[in-house]
Amino acid sequence: MSGCLLTVITPSYNQAKYVRRTIESVLSQDVPGLQYLVNDGASTDGTAAILREYAGRLTAVSEPDAGQADAVNKGFERAAGSVLGWLNSDDVYYPGACARVLEVFERHRDIDVVYGEADHIDEADRVIEAYAVEPFDYERLKSVCFLCQPAVFFRRSVVERYGPLRRSLRYCMDYEYWLRILVEHPPYLLRVKLAGSRLHAETKTLGSKEAVHREILEMLKEKFGTPPSRWVHNLAHVIVRERGLTRETVEKDQRFVAELVLVTEELFERYCGAVPASEQPTLATWRQFAGMTARP
């Protein structure tokens, strides 16, 4: 892409186990004029030593920050590229990903955001499953985050227009950003595997499922007034499972569903003010299955 400088930003904190693979996946991208910024939150696990090995090939800063969103925002402030990518310190780009993305931006000057396909990968870089990327639909995006964060790239003008990430968000800063920057203009879906999003025991999203879903619901409630019902159901299932209930037998399934009904109703009242009329038949069916009395 003639005249284009790509900036990739990696926020990092205590990811020495994976950060070298992340760095190599960026530096091996065959694109001219690559600016690579790594903002490390004063890691104590050897990350700083790894970053020093790459002096001259990337720009690294290791200092305390206010979290992941703050680290990415610092990168936005220092970015020289007209196209930006954000790759967490345990994720990877696939070979040739950045070149393919820059080709799209070159061909489609009216496109500000490009997202591609991706995989969930394990600690050893093995593919667990394909990320469930979907064709773009803004209303659908409210209910399902089908953009995989490391496979999303955008012009720097997007940050100038819509601002940086919300520092107050710990888990869903990317999801909130997609909902903010894509409300007016749809992105371009590149049907190419661009990145691997790593799932491992230390990830915030796997280790704090209830907190993740509660933050999403609070964010959606603030943004749209009433969050989509799908996210209420998602959180209800997480809560019931984390209470240790399972569904291996009919009796256990009935106990699971009975608890699910109570939790779901409580969450709808909290986040939506009441159980929506569209959800009442479903909950009535669940009550009947669980042997519960009808709700007055």
C-alpha positions as CSV (number, residue, x, y, z in Angstrom):
1,M,0.0,0.0,0.0
2,S,1.9,3.0,-1.3
3,G,2.6,5.7,1.3
4,C,1.0,3.8,4.1
5,L,2.6,3.3,7.5
6,L,1.0,0.6,9.6
7,T,1.2,1.0,13.4
8,V,0.7,-2.1,15.5
9,I,0.1,-1.6,19.3
10,T,0.7,-4.4,21.9
11,P,-0.4,-3.8,25.5
12,S,1.5,-6.2,27.8
13,Y,1.6,-7.2,31.4
14,N,3.3,-10.3,32.7
15,Q,3.0,-12.3,29.5
16,A,6.6,-13.4,29.2
17,K,5.3,-16.9,28.3
18,Y,3.7,-15.7,25.1
19,V,5.0,-12.2,24.2
20,R,7.9,-13.4,22.1
21,R,5.6,-15.3,19.8
22,T,3.4,-12.2,19.6
23,I,6.4,-10.0,18.7
24,E,7.7,-12.4,16.1
25,S,4.3,-12.6,14.5
26,V,4.3,-8.8,14.1
27,L,7.9,-8.3,13.0
28,S,7.6,-11.1,10.4
29,Q,4.8,-9.3,8.6
30,D,6.1,-8.3,5.1
31,V,4.9,-4.7,5.0
32,P,7.0,-1.6,4.5
33,G,7.1,1.2,7.1
34,L,5.9,-0.9,10.0
35,Q,5.8,0.9,13.4
36,Y,5.5,-1.5,16.3
37,L,4.7,-0.1,19.7
38,V,4.8,-2.3,22.9
39,N,3.4,-0.7,26.0
40,D,4.2,-2.9,29.0
41,G,2.6,-2.2,32.4
42,A,5.9,-2.6,34.4
43,S,5.8,-6.4,34.2
44,T,7.7,-8.4,36.8
45,D,8.0,-11.7,35.0
46,G,10.9,-11.2,32.6
47,T,8.9,-9.4,29.8
48,A,11.2,-6.3,30.0
49,A,14.3,-8.5,29.3
50,I,12.6,-10.0,26.2
51,L,11.6,-6.5,25.0
52,R,15.2,-5.4,25.3
53,E,16.2,-8.1,22.9
54,Y,14.2,-6.4,20.2
55,A,15.6,-2.9,20.7
56,G,15.8,-1.2,17.3
57,R,13.1,-3.3,15.8
58,L,10.2,-2.1,18.0
59,T,9.6,0.7,20.4
60,A,8.9,-0.5,23.9
61,V,7.9,1.4,27.1
62,S,7.7,-0.4,30.4
63,E,5.9,1.7,33.0
64,P,2.8,1.4,35.3
65,D,-0.5,2.1,33.6
66,A,-4.2,2.1,34.4
67,G,-4.9,-1.2,32.6
68,Q,-5.1,-2.6,29.1
69,A,-7.3,0.2,27.6
70,D,-4.9,2.8,29.0
71,A,-1.9,1.0,27.4
72,V,-3.6,0.8,24.0
73,N,-4.6,4.5,24.2
74,K,-1.0,5.4,24.9
75,G,-0.2,3.6,21.6
76,F,-2.9,5.5,19.8
77,E,-1.3,8.8,21.0
78,R,2.1,7.8,19.6
79,A,1.0,6.1,16.4
80,A,2.4,7.4,13.2
81,G,0.6,5.1,10.9
82,S,-2.5,5.8,8.9
83,V,-3.7,2.3,9.7
84,L,-3.7,0.9,13.2
85,G,-3.8,-2.7,14.6
86,W,-4.0,-3.8,18.2
87,L,-2.6,-7.1,19.1
88,N,-2.6,-8.3,22.7
89,S,0.6,-9.8,24.1
90,D,-0.6,-13.4,24.0
91,D,-2.2,-13.3,20.5
92,V,-0.6,-13.7,17.1
93,Y,-0.9,-12.5,13.6
94,Y,-0.8,-15.1,10.9
95,P,1.8,-14.7,8.1
96,G,0.8,-12.2,5.5
97,A,-2.1,-10.8,7.5
98,C,-1.1,-7.2,7.5
99,A,-0.3,-7.1,3.8
100,R,-3.7,-8.4,3.0
101,V,-5.4,-5.9,5.2
102,L,-3.4,-3.0,3.7
103,E,-4.4,-4.1,0.2
104,V,-8.0,-3.7,1.2
105,F,-7.5,-0.2,2.6
106,E,-5.7,0.7,-0.6
107,R,-8.5,-0.6,-2.9
108,H,-11.4,0.7,-0.8
109,R,-10.6,4.3,0.2
110,D,-14.1,4.7,1.6
111,I,-13.6,1.9,4.1
112,D,-12.4,2.8,7.6
113,V,-12.5,-0.5,9.4
114,V,-11.4,-4.0,8.2
115,Y,-12.1,-7.2,10.1
116,G,-11.1,-10.7,9.2
117,E,-11.5,-14.3,10.2
118,A,-9.5,-15.7,13.1
119,D,-9.0,-18.8,15.3
120,H,-9.0,-19.5,19.0
121,I,-5.6,-21.1,19.7
122,D,-4.2,-22.8,22.8
123,E,-1.0,-22.3,24.7
124,A,1.0,-24.2,22.1
125,D,-0.5,-22.3,19.1
126,R,-2.8,-25.2,18.2
127,V,-6.1,-24.2,16.7
128,I,-9.0,-25.0,19.1
129,E,-11.8,-23.7,16.8
130,A,-12.5,-21.0,14.3
131,Y,-13.7,-17.8,15.8
132,A,-17.4,-17.3,15.0
133,V,-17.0,-14.3,12.6
134,E,-20.1,-13.2,10.8
135,P,-21.0,-10.8,8.0
136,F,-21.6,-7.4,9.4
137,D,-25.0,-6.4,10.8
138,Y,-25.1,-3.7,13.5
139,E,-28.3,-4.9,15.2
140,R,-26.8,-8.4,15.4
141,L,-23.6,-6.9,16.8
142,K,-25.6,-5.7,19.8
143,S,-26.3,-9.3,20.7
144,V,-23.2,-11.1,19.6
145,C,-19.6,-9.8,19.5
146,F,-18.7,-11.5,16.2
147,L,-15.6,-9.3,15.5
148,C,-12.4,-10.9,16.8
149,Q,-10.3,-8.1,18.3
150,P,-6.8,-9.1,16.9
151,A,-8.3,-9.4,13.4
152,V,-9.6,-5.9,13.4
153,F,-7.7,-2.9,11.8
154,F,-8.8,0.7,11.3
155,R,-7.6,4.0,10.0
156,R,-6.1,6.4,12.5
157,S,-8.9,8.8,11.5
158,V,-11.3,6.6,13.3
159,V,-9.6,7.3,16.6
160,E,-9.5,11.0,15.8
161,R,-13.2,10.9,15.1
162,Y,-14.5,8.6,17.8
163,G,-11.9,8.9,20.5
164,P,-9.8,6.2,22.3
165,L,-10.9,3.2,24.3
166,R,-12.8,3.7,27.5
167,R,-10.3,3.3,30.3
168,S,-13.0,2.4,32.8
169,L,-13.7,-0.9,31.0
170,R,-11.6,-3.9,32.1
171,Y,-13.1,-6.6,29.9
172,C,-15.2,-5.3,27.0
173,M,-13.3,-2.2,25.9
174,D,-13.0,-3.7,22.4
175,Y,-16.7,-4.6,22.1
176,E,-17.7,-1.1,23.3
177,Y,-15.3,0.3,20.7
178,W,-16.8,-1.7,17.8
179,L,-20.3,-0.6,18.8
180,R,-19.1,3.0,18.9
181,I,-17.1,3.3,15.7
182,L,-19.3,1.1,13.5
183,V,-22.7,2.8,14.2
184,E,-22.5,5.0,11.1
185,H,-20.4,3.1,8.5
186,P,-20.1,-0.7,8.1
187,P,-16.7,-2.3,8.0
188,Y,-15.2,-4.5,5.3
189,L,-15.1,-8.3,6.0
190,L,-11.9,-9.9,4.7
191,R,-12.6,-13.6,4.3
192,V,-9.0,-14.5,5.3
193,K,-7.7,-15.9,8.6
194,L,-5.7,-13.0,10.0
195,A,-5.0,-13.9,13.6
196,G,-5.0,-16.3,16.5
197,S,-6.7,-15.3,19.7
198,R,-5.3,-17.3,22.5
199,L,-7.4,-19.0,25.2
200,H,-5.6,-20.1,28.3
201,A,-6.3,-20.3,32.0
202,E,-4.8,-16.9,32.8
203,T,-6.9,-14.9,30.3
204,K,-9.2,-12.3,31.9
205,T,-12.3,-13.5,30.0
206,L,-11.9,-17.1,30.9
207,G,-11.0,-16.5,34.6
208,S,-13.7,-13.9,35.3
209,K,-16.8,-15.0,33.2
210,E,-19.4,-13.4,35.5
211,A,-17.5,-10.1,35.8
212,V,-17.1,-10.0,32.0
213,H,-20.8,-10.5,31.3
214,R,-21.8,-8.1,34.0
215,E,-19.6,-5.4,32.5
216,I,-21.0,-6.1,29.1
217,L,-24.5,-5.7,30.4
218,E,-23.7,-2.5,32.2
219,M,-22.0,-1.1,29.1
220,L,-25.0,-2.0,26.8
221,K,-27.5,-0.6,29.3
222,E,-25.6,2.7,29.4
223,K,-25.3,2.8,25.6
224,F,-28.7,1.6,24.5
225,G,-31.0,2.0,27.5
226,T,-32.0,-1.7,27.5
227,P,-29.5,-4.4,26.8
228,P,-30.4,-7.2,24.4
229,S,-32.0,-10.2,26.1
230,R,-29.4,-12.6,24.7
231,W,-26.7,-11.0,27.1
232,V,-29.1,-11.4,30.1
233,H,-29.5,-15.1,29.3
234,N,-25.7,-15.5,28.8
235,L,-25.0,-14.1,32.3
236,A,-27.8,-16.2,33.9
237,H,-26.2,-19.4,32.5
238,V,-22.8,-18.3,33.7
239,I,-24.1,-17.6,37.2
240,V,-25.9,-20.9,37.5
241,R,-23.0,-22.9,36.3
242,E,-20.6,-21.1,38.6
243,R,-22.9,-22.1,41.5
244,G,-22.0,-25.7,40.7
245,L,-25.3,-26.8,39.1
246,T,-25.0,-29.3,36.2
247,R,-27.4,-31.0,33.8
248,E,-26.3,-34.7,33.5
249,T,-29.6,-36.2,34.6
250,V,-33.2,-35.2,34.4
251,E,-33.3,-34.4,38.1
252,K,-30.2,-32.2,37.9
253,D,-31.4,-30.6,34.7
254,Q,-34.7,-29.6,36.5
255,R,-32.8,-28.1,39.4
256,F,-30.5,-26.3,36.9
257,V,-33.5,-24.8,35.0
258,A,-35.3,-23.9,38.2
259,E,-32.3,-21.9,39.4
260,L,-31.9,-20.5,35.9
261,V,-35.5,-19.2,35.9
262,L,-35.0,-17.3,39.2
263,V,-31.6,-15.8,38.2
264,T,-32.9,-14.8,34.7
265,E,-35.9,-13.0,36.2
266,E,-33.7,-11.2,38.7
267,L,-31.3,-10.1,36.0
268,F,-34.1,-8.9,33.7
269,E,-35.5,-6.8,36.5
270,R,-32.1,-5.4,37.3
271,Y,-31.0,-4.5,33.8
272,C,-34.2,-4.1,31.9
273,G,-36.7,-3.0,34.6
274,A,-38.9,-6.1,34.1
275,V,-39.0,-9.4,32.1
276,P,-39.8,-8.4,28.5
277,A,-43.1,-9.7,27.2
278,S,-41.1,-11.5,24.4
279,E,-39.2,-13.5,27.1
280,Q,-42.2,-14.5,29.3
281,P,-43.3,-17.6,27.2
282,T,-39.8,-19.0,27.4
283,L,-39.6,-18.6,31.1
284,A,-43.1,-20.0,31.5
285,T,-42.0,-23.1,29.6
286,W,-38.8,-23.4,31.8
287,R,-41.0,-23.1,34.9
288,Q,-43.2,-25.9,33.7
289,F,-40.3,-28.2,33.0
290,A,-38.7,-27.5,36.4
291,G,-42.0,-28.2,38.2
292,M,-42.3,-24.6,39.5
293,T,-45.5,-22.7,40.1
294,A,-46.5,-20.2,37.5
295,R,-45.3,-16.7,38.2
296,P,-48.1,-14.4,39.4
